[in-house]
Amino acid sequence: MEEKIHVLSPDVADKIAAGEVAERPSSVVKELVENAVDAGADKITVEIKNGGIKLIRVADNGKGIPSEQVPTAFLRHATSKLNTADDLYNISTMGFRGEALSSICAVAKVEIITKTAEAETGVHYIVDHGICGEADEIACADGTIMVVEDLFANVPARMKFLKKDSTEAGYISDLMTRLALSKPNISFDYICDGKPVFKTSGDGDLTNVILKVYGLKFAKAVMPVDYFENGVKISGVIGKPELSFGNRTKQTIFVNGRYIKNHVIAKVAEEAFRNAVMIGKFPFFVLNIEVPPEMVDVNVHPAKTEVKFANEKQLYDIVYHAVKNAMYGIKVSEEKADQSAKTIQTNKTFSKSKETPKLKDSAVLNEKVIHDYLEYTKPVINKSEILDTTPLEKTPDENMDENAAESSDNGGVLDKVVDIIDNFLEPDKEEVSDNISNDVNEATPQTKKEFKQTEFGDVDKIFDNSDSIFKDYKIIGQVFDTYVLLSAADRFYMIDQHAAHERDGFEKLKKAYFNNERLSQVLMSPIVINLSHVEYDAVMSNLDEFERFGFDVGEFGFNTVVVNETPIIAGDEQIKDLFLEITDALVDNIKHPIADFEEKALDMISCKKAIKGNDKLSLPEMTEVIKIVENLYSKGIKTCPHGRPIMVEFTKKEIEKMFKRIV
């Protein structure tokens, strides 16, 4: 039978639209809360049960909906926020598509109670899985209450793809955290399964919101962002470098108060933290980017979490400058932008056009030039000096050395400076020879003997071990307190002490873990750790997994756990850091499951247990590191769990080539 082209029924069309708008309970909460924000509410209460599947209740004190317009609000593409197509290019509200209520009603029972300030009574209206009821008068306060029940009850296929209640509740908790951060001037009261999760004050202070949703540790370690350039204002906070994590879950970006996901902006912000945050760690930040509505397109996806910018490259530069300035405590307000922003970017901090100290062609280098060069290579962070654009009078010293700042252009100046510094740091050969002779004459045999024993013991001892991969090796010592050096036959070896010890611990932990052996050690003093609601749910839902990793964890009040046993012997802060790292990885794994999560967690534990770079080792300790490497190499293991090499080796021939002794 030939299939005919036909128009879908409204019921089927609404269910298809609901697949994009009402993807899961958190999507429903997002749409309802955004409607409350657009209604001008300054108090919003959100309550959920069973991960939002059984109940979602959103109450606000906004302007409400006139009684005669309530049935229209549930029709598809019904909205009060757009009138013409041109309005799509000047959107200042959170919602605008007119799809949310219609899509939600298609897959749930929706009840609304609303009243405007001018009306004497409110209205009560129910839409049960697409079937509209009658509007009734009701006594109620000004504002709107939206109740969504039995979500996806008439769409079993969608219900089948939802995760367990605690996971769905975690998504909603994460969403509510972002919404509260986006609107610090609104008081949010969030309740999950009858338990209050957080309540913000709505006083407009972002730091107070961070205190409520993330805790005291975060609130005490943030720095304000206040930057304006070319019509773009960036506000919010960034965390100090020590407030960094193993994933990006603590990074939040808003555009005109709307939460978005933009990996490029996140990368740009992270780039500003380069050399301040450890590799593999991600900084904390909450950034609100305010741009003219006509410069951003939010009509990209029904979820409205993706946007397009008119001038992306310029925006990315502004974000970088905003974060970098915040790191040095510099604020550039809109009032001062015309005068001081240019000064901050081009003369004092990180602009490409920053003027370099200019030199004469002479190879004579004085202290003034060294000082100028070092000043050029680091940002100037004196706030008062940066914001004051008044030219300073030259000091006598500067007048004396003014001629040292003349050159034809900036090109090649850095190369000249480097060459001059090299000459400055490399005295004549005769001077070097004299210095060495003087040092040898001044050093007594007793002094040299004491130094030798103190540093390495009998370093000339040769270890005769026929089973060793190094054969007859000789320990040379340790360099930078990070690498163990040894030689054997015609080869020279450098061992990364942390990488070797970490991989050894990882292999032992993995074997014990998969053999269900006990990894934990009892703490003399239990450690209490405060968590966010999402982290707390993840921990309490996976106590068995934490026990296998060596943690004995118990409930200890609201969003708080107590750790009684741990897999490592370390200080409280190190144990806390390890626990939080595994928790973050667990939360991330719940959202984006990975096959080797257990190995990732075991790697975190082994990393914390291992000796670190910059740890000075004794001769027996260096010998033990060498034995570890021998054991790992015998099993074909040559890298740490992250893939970095444990050891590098050089042959005598390779070294002689480096020194041009052979060709």
C-alpha positions in Angstrom: 0.0 0.0 0.0 1.4 3.4 -1.0 2.0 5.7 2.0 0.5 9.2 1.6 2.0 12.4 2.7 -0.2 13.9 5.5 0.0 16.5 8.2 0.7 15.2 11.7 -1.9 15.6 14.3 -1.3 18.3 17.0 -0.9 15.6 19.6 1.9 13.8 17.7 3.5 17.2 16.7 3.6 18.3 20.3 5.2 15.1 21.4 7.9 15.5 18.8 8.5 19.1 19.9 8.6 17.9 23.5 11.6 15.7 22.6 13.7 18.8 22.1 12.3 21.1 24.8 11.4 18.7 27.5 14.3 16.3 27.1 14.5 15.4 30.8 13.1 16.8 34.1 16.0 19.4 34.4 14.8 20.8 31.0 11.3 21.3 32.4 12.7 23.1 35.5 14.8 25.3 33.3 11.9 26.5 31.1 9.6 27.1 34.1 12.3 29.0 36.1 13.2 31.2 33.1 9.5 32.1 32.7 9.5 33.1 36.4 12.6 35.3 35.8 10.9 36.9 32.7 7.9 37.6 34.9 10.0 39.9 37.1 10.1 37.7 40.1 12.6 38.3 42.9 11.7 35.2 44.9 11.5 31.8 43.2 10.9 28.4 45.0 11.6 25.2 43.2 10.6 21.8 44.7 11.1 18.4 43.1 10.4 14.8 44.1 11.8 11.6 42.6 14.2 13.4 40.4 11.5 15.7 39.1 9.6 12.7 37.5 6.9 12.6 40.2 6.7 16.3 40.9 8.1 19.7 39.9 6.8 22.8 41.6 7.9 26.3 40.7 6.4 29.2 42.6 7.3 32.9 42.0 6.1 36.4 43.0 6.2 37.8 39.5 3.5 39.8 37.7 1.3 36.7 37.0 -0.8 36.0 33.9 -4.2 37.7 33.3 -7.0 35.1 33.7 -8.3 35.5 30.1 -4.8 34.8 28.7 -4.1 31.6 30.6 -5.6 29.1 28.1 -3.7 30.8 25.3 -0.4 30.5 27.2 -0.6 26.7 26.7 -1.0 26.8 22.9 2.0 26.1 20.7 4.1 29.2 19.7 2.1 31.4 22.1 4.3 34.1 23.7 4.2 37.6 25.0 7.9 38.3 24.3 8.0 38.6 20.5 5.7 40.4 18.0 7.7 40.6 14.7 10.5 38.7 13.1 12.8 41.7 13.8 12.4 41.0 17.5 14.4 37.8 17.0 17.5 40.0 16.6 16.9 42.0 19.8 16.1 39.4 22.4 16.4 40.5 26.0 14.3 37.9 27.7 15.1 34.3 28.8 12.3 32.7 26.8 10.8 33.7 23.5 10.0 30.7 21.3 6.5 29.9 22.8 7.2 26.2 22.8 7.8 25.3 26.4 4.4 25.1 28.0 2.8 23.4 25.0 5.6 20.8 24.9 5.5 20.1 28.6 1.8 19.7 28.6 2.0 17.1 25.9 4.0 14.7 28.2 2.8 15.6 31.7 0.0 16.8 33.9 0.4 20.6 34.3 -1.4 22.7 36.8 -1.2 26.5 37.0 -2.3 29.0 39.7 -1.7 32.6 38.8 -2.8 36.1 39.7 -1.9 39.6 38.7 -1.6 42.5 41.1 -4.7 44.2 39.5 -7.0 41.2 39.8 -9.0 40.5 42.9 -8.8 36.7 42.4 -6.5 34.3 40.6 -7.2 31.5 38.1 -6.7 27.8 38.4 -6.1 25.8 35.2 -5.1 22.2 34.4 -3.8 20.5 31.2 -3.6 16.7 31.6 -1.2 15.3 29.0 -2.5 17.5 26.3 -6.2 17.6 27.4 -7.2 21.0 28.5 -9.6 21.6 31.5 -11.7 24.5 32.6 -10.3 27.7 34.2 -11.6 28.3 37.7 -11.3 31.3 40.0 -9.2 30.8 43.1 -7.9 32.9 46.0 -4.1 33.2 45.9 -1.2 35.5 46.3 0.2 37.6 43.4 2.5 35.6 41.1 2.4 32.1 39.5 2.6 28.5 40.8 3.4 25.9 38.2 3.0 22.2 39.1 4.2 19.4 36.8 3.3 15.8 37.7 3.8 12.4 36.2 6.3 13.5 33.6 6.6 11.2 30.6 3.8 8.9 31.9 2.2 8.8 28.5 5.6 8.3 26.7 7.1 5.1 28.0 9.9 5.1 25.4 11.1 8.5 26.9 10.7 7.2 30.4 12.9 4.2 29.6 15.9 6.5 28.8 15.8 8.5 32.0 18.4 7.7 34.6 17.7 6.8 38.2 16.0 9.4 40.4 19.2 10.5 42.2 21.0 11.2 38.9 18.1 13.2 37.5 18.0 15.1 40.8 21.7 15.8 40.3 21.1 17.3 36.9 18.4 19.6 38.4 20.7 20.6 41.3 23.4 21.5 38.8 20.9 23.6 36.8 19.6 25.4 39.9 23.2 26.2 40.9 23.8 27.8 37.5 20.5 29.7 37.7 21.2 31.0 41.1 24.7 32.2 40.0 23.2 33.9 37.0 20.7 36.0 39.0 22.2 36.9 42.4 19.5 39.6 42.7 16.8 36.8 42.9 16.3 34.7 46.0 16.2 31.0 45.0 14.8 28.4 47.4 15.5 24.9 46.2 14.0 21.8 47.8 14.6 18.2 46.9 12.5 15.3 48.2 11.3 17.5 51.1 14.9 18.5 52.1 16.1 22.1 51.6 19.2 22.1 49.4 20.0 25.8 49.4 18.4 29.2 49.7 20.1 32.4 48.4 19.4 35.8 49.8 18.8 37.7 46.6 20.9 40.6 47.8 22.8 40.9 44.5 26.2 39.7 45.9 27.5 36.9 43.8 30.0 35.8 46.5 27.0 35.1 48.9 25.5 32.9 46.2 28.8 31.0 45.9 28.9 30.6 49.6 25.4 29.0 49.6 25.8 26.7 46.6 29.5 25.8 46.8 30.6 26.5 50.4 33.0 28.6 52.4 36.1 27.3 50.7 35.0 28.7 47.4 33.7 32.0 48.7 37.0 32.7 50.4 39.1 31.9 47.3 37.4 34.0 44.6 38.5 37.3 43.0 36.0 39.7 41.3 35.9 40.3 37.6 34.8 43.8 36.4 35.9 44.7 32.9 34.5 46.8 30.0 35.7 47.1 26.5 34.1 48.0 23.1 30.6 47.8 24.4 31.1 44.4 26.1 31.0 44.2 29.9 32.3 41.1 31.7 31.5 40.6 35.4 31.6 37.7 37.8 34.4 36.0 39.7 37.4 33.7 39.1 39.0 31.4 41.6 42.5 31.7 42.9 44.9 29.3 41.1 44.7 26.8 44.0 41.0 26.5 43.4 41.3 24.2 40.5 39.8 20.8 39.7 40.2 17.7 37.5 37.3 18.7 35.2 35.3 21.7 34.0 32.2 21.2 36.1 33.0 24.2 38.2 33.1 26.6 35.2 30.0 28.7 34.4 29.5 31.1 31.5 26.5 33.4 31.0 25.6 35.6 28.1 23.2 38.4 29.1 22.3 36.3 32.2 21.6 33.2 30.1 23.6 30.0 30.9 25.4 28.8 27.8 27.9 26.1 26.9 30.8 27.4 24.9 34.1 25.4 25.0 36.0 28.1 23.1 35.2 30.8 25.7 36.1 28.3 28.5 39.4 27.6 26.7 40.2 31.3 26.4 39.5 31.8 30.1 41.7 28.9 31.0 44.5 30.3 28.8 44.6 33.3 31.0 45.5 31.0 33.9 48.4 29.5 32.0 51.5 28.9 34.3 49.3 29.6 37.3 47.2 26.3 37.3 48.8 22.9 37.1 48.5 21.0 33.8 45.5 18.7 33.8 43.6 21.0 36.3 40.9 23.5 35.4 40.2 26.8 37.1 37.0 27.9 38.8 35.1 30.8 37.3 31.7 32.4 36.9 31.6 34.9 34.0 28.6 36.9 32.8 29.2 38.4 29.4 26.9 41.3 28.6 26.7 42.2 24.9 24.2 44.2 22.9 21.3 41.9 22.1 21.8 42.5 18.3 25.4 41.2 18.6 24.3 37.7 19.8 22.0 35.1 18.2 20.3 32.9 20.9 17.8 31.4 18.4 20.2 28.5 17.5 18.7 25.5 19.4 15.4 25.0 21.4 17.4 24.5 24.6 18.9 28.0 24.1 22.3 26.8 25.6 24.1 27.5 22.3 24.6 31.0 20.9 26.4 32.7 18.0 28.3 36.0 18.3 28.7 38.6 15.6 32.4 39.1 16.3 33.7 36.0 18.0 37.5 36.8 17.8 37.1 40.2 19.4 34.9 38.8 22.2 37.5 36.1 22.9 40.2 38.7 23.3 38.0 40.7 25.7 37.3 37.6 27.8 41.1 36.9 28.0 41.9 40.4 29.1 39.0 40.4 31.6 40.3 37.2 33.3 43.9 38.3 33.2 43.1 41.7 34.7 41.1 40.0 37.4 44.1 37.8 38.3 46.1 41.0 39.1 43.2 42.8 40.9 42.6 45.3 38.1 39.1 46.6 37.4 38.1 48.5 34.3 34.6 50.0 34.7 32.5 51.4 31.9 33.2 55.0 33.1 37.0 54.5 33.0 37.1 52.3 29.9 37.8 55.1 27.4 40.9 56.3 29.3 42.2 53.4 31.4 41.3 50.3 29.4 43.7 51.3 26.6 46.4 51.9 29.2 45.9 48.5 30.8 46.0 46.6 27.5 48.7 48.4 25.7 51.1 49.7 28.3 50.9 47.7 31.4 49.8 44.1 31.1 49.6 41.8 28.1 49.1 43.6 24.8 51.1 42.7 21.7 51.8 46.4 21.2 53.5 46.9 24.5 56.6 48.9 24.0 59.9 47.1 24.7 62.9 48.7 26.3 65.1 49.9 23.4 68.8 49.5 23.3 71.8 50.9 21.5 73.8 48.5 19.4 76.4 48.4 22.0 77.0 45.0 23.8 77.4 46.8 27.1 74.6 45.9 29.5 74.0 47.7 32.7 71.7 47.0 35.6 69.1 49.4 34.2 68.7 47.4 31.0 68.4 44.1 32.9 65.7 45.8 35.1 63.8 47.1 32.1 63.9 43.7 30.4 62.6 41.9 33.4 59.9 44.5 33.8 58.9 43.9 30.2 58.6 40.2 30.6 56.2 40.3 33.5 52.8 42.1 33.9 52.9 45.3 36.0 50.4 44.8 38.8 50.5 48.0 40.7 46.9 49.0 40.6 47.3 52.7 41.4 50.0 53.1 38.8 48.0 51.3 36.1 44.8 53.3 36.6 46.6 56.6 36.8 47.2 57.8 33.2 49.1 61.0 34.2 52.6 61.0 32.8 55.2 60.6 35.5 58.3 62.8 35.8 61.6 61.1 35.0 63.9 60.3 37.8 67.6 61.4 37.5 68.6 57.7 36.9 66.1 57.5 34.0 67.4 60.7 32.4 71.0 59.3 32.7 70.0 56.2 30.8 67.6 57.7 28.3 70.1 57.1 25.5 69.9 53.4 26.2 66.3 53.3 25.0 66.8 54.3 21.4 66.4 51.9 18.5 65.0 51.9 15.1 62.1 49.5 15.8 61.0 46.7 18.1 61.8 44.0 15.7 64.8 42.0 16.9 65.1 43.9 20.1 64.4 40.9 22.3 67.0 38.9 20.4 69.6 41.6 21.1 68.7 41.7 24.7 69.0 37.9 25.0 72.4 38.0 23.3 73.6 40.8 25.5 72.4 39.0 28.6 74.2 35.9 27.4 77.4 37.9 27.1 76.8 39.5 30.4 76.4 36.1 32.1 79.4 34.6 30.4 82.6 36.2 31.6 86.0 35.9 29.9 87.7 32.5 29.9 90.6 33.9 31.9 88.2 35.1 34.6 86.5 31.7 34.7 89.9 30.0 34.9 91.0 32.3 37.8 87.7 31.7 39.6 88.0 27.9 39.3 91.6 28.0 40.6 90.6 30.2 43.5 87.7 27.9 44.4 89.9 24.8 44.3 92.6 26.5 46.5 90.0 27.6 49.0 88.3 24.3 49.3 90.0 21.9 51.7 90.0 18.1 51.3 88.0 17.9 54.6 85.3 20.2 53.2 85.0 18.2 50.0 84.8 14.9 51.8 82.0 16.2 54.1 80.0 17.4 51.2 80.3 14.1 49.4 79.1 12.1 52.4 76.3 14.5 53.3 74.8 14.6 49.8 75.0 11.1 48.6 77.0 8.9 50.9 79.5 6.6 49.0 78.4 7.6 45.5 81.3 5.8 43.9 79.9 2.4 45.0 79.2 0.2 42.0 76.2 -2.1 42.4 76.9 -5.5 40.9 73.6 -7.0 40.0 73.6 -9.4 37.2 69.7 -9.5 37.0 69.5 -5.7 36.6 68.4 -4.2 33.3 71.1 -1.6 34.1 73.7 -4.4 34.6 76.6 -2.9 36.7 75.1 0.5 37.4 76.5 3.5 39.4 74.3 6.0 41.1 75.4 9.5 40.2 72.9 11.3 42.3 69.7 13.4 42.0 69.1 16.5 40.0 66.5 19.2 40.7 65.3 16.9 43.5 63.2 15.3 40.8 65.3 13.0 38.7 67.6 10.1 39.7 70.7 9.9 37.7 72.8 6.7 37.1 75.2 5.2 34.6 75.8 1.7 33.4 78.3 0.5 30.9 78.1 3.0 28.0 74.7 4.4 28.9 73.4 7.3 31.0 69.9 7.2 32.6 67.5 9.8 34.0 64.6 8.5 36.1 61.5 10.6 36.9 61.1 9.6 40.6 57.4 10.6 40.8 56.4 8.9 37.5 58.1 5.7 38.5 56.7 5.6 42.1 53.2 6.5 40.9 53.1 3.7 38.3 54.4 1.2 40.8 51.7 2.2 43.3 49.1 2.2 40.5 49.9 -1.4 39.5 49.7 -2.5 43.2 46.4 -0.7 43.8 44.9 -2.1 40.6 45.8 -5.6 41.6 44.4 -5.2 45.1 41.2 -3.5 43.8 40.3 -6.2 41.3 41.1 -8.9 43.9 38.8 -7.1 46.4 41.6 -6.7 48.8 41.3 -4.0 51.6 43.0 -0.7 50.6 42.0 1.4 53.6 43.8 2.6 56.7 41.9 3.9 59.8 42.4 7.6 60.6 43.2 8.6 64.1 40.9 11.7 63.6 38.0 11.4 61.2 37.9 14.2 58.5 34.6 16.1 57.9 34.1 17.3 54.3 31.4 19.7 53.0 30.1 19.0 49.5 27.7 20.5 47.0 24.3 18.8 46.7 25.3 17.2 43.4 28.6 15.9 45.0 26.8 14.7 48.1 24.2 12.7 46.1 27.0 11.1 44.0 28.9 10.1 47.1 25.9 8.7 49.0 24.7 6.8 45.9 28.1 5.2 45.5 29.2 4.3 49.0 30.1 0.8 47.9 32.4 2.1 45.2 34.2 4.5 47.7 34.6 1.6 50.1 36.4 -0.4 47.3 38.7 2.5 46.8 39.6 2.5 50.4 37.3 5.1 51.9 35.0 4.5 54.8 32.4 7.4 54.4 29.4 8.2 56.5 26.7 10.8 56.5 27.4 13.8 58.8 24.7 16.3 58.4 23.4 18.5 55.6 25.5 17.9 52.4 28.4 16.8 54.7 30.2 13.5 55.0 32.8 12.1 57.4 35.8 10.0 56.3 36.9 7.4 58.8 39.3 5.4 56.6 41.5 6.4 53.6 43.7 4.6 51.1 46.6 7.0 51.7 48.7 8.2 54.7 48.8 12.0 54.4 47.7 15.2 55.9 44.0 16.2 56.2 44.2 18.6 53.2 45.7 16.0 50.9 43.1 13.4 51.9 40.3 16.0 51.3 41.8 16.9 47.9 41.9 13.2 46.9 38.4 12.6 48.0 37.1 15.6 46.2 39.0 14.7 43.0 37.4 11.2 43.0 34.0 12.8 43.7 34.4 15.2 40.8 35.4 12.3 38.5 32.4 10.3 39.8 30.0 13.1 39.0 31.5 13.5 35.6 31.3 9.8 35.0 27.6 9.8 35.9 27.0 12.3 33.2 29.5 10.9 30.6 30.2 7.3 31.5 33.7 6.0 30.7 34.8 2.4 30.6 38.0 2.9 32.7 36.6 5.0 35.5 38.0 2.6 38.2 41.5 3.0 36.7 41.1 6.7 36.6 40.2 6.8 40.3 43.1 4.4 41.2 45.5 6.6 39.3 44.4 9.6 41.5 45.1 7.6 44.6 48.5 6.4 43.4 49.4 9.9 42.4 48.7 11.2 45.9 50.6 8.3 47.5 53.7 8.7 45.4 56.9 10.7 46.2 56.8 14.0 44.4 59.1 16.1 42.3 61.2 18.3 44.5 61.4 15.6 47.2 65.1 15.1 48.2 66.0 11.4 48.3 68.6 9.6 50.3 70.9 7.0 48.6 68.8 4.0 49.8 65.6 5.8 48.5 67.2 6.3 45.1 68.3 2.7 45.1 64.6 1.7 45.8 63.4 3.9 42.9 65.9 2.1 40.6 64.6 -1.3 41.7 61.0 -0.1 41.0 62.0 0.9 37.4 63.7 -2.5 37.0 60.6 -4.3 38.0 58.3 -2.2 35.8 60.6 -2.6 32.7 60.7 -6.3 33.3 56.9 -6.3 32.8 57.1 -4.1 29.7 55.8 -1.0 31.6 57.7 2.1 30.6 55.3 5.0 31.3 53.3 6.5 34.2 49.5 6.1 34.2 49.2 9.4 32.3 51.5 8.1 29.5 54.6 10.1 30.4 58.0 8.2 30.3 59.4 6.8 33.5 63.0 7.0 32.3 65.0 8.3 29.4 68.4 7.0 28.4 71.4 8.3 26.4 74.1 6.2 24.9 77.7 7.4 25.2 77.7 7.9 21.4 74.6 10.2 21.6 76.2 12.3 24.3 79.4 12.6 22.4 77.4 13.8 19.3 75.8 16.5 21.5 79.2 17.8 22.4 80.4 17.5 18.7 83.2 15.0 19.8 82.0 12.8 17.0 80.1 13.4 13.8 
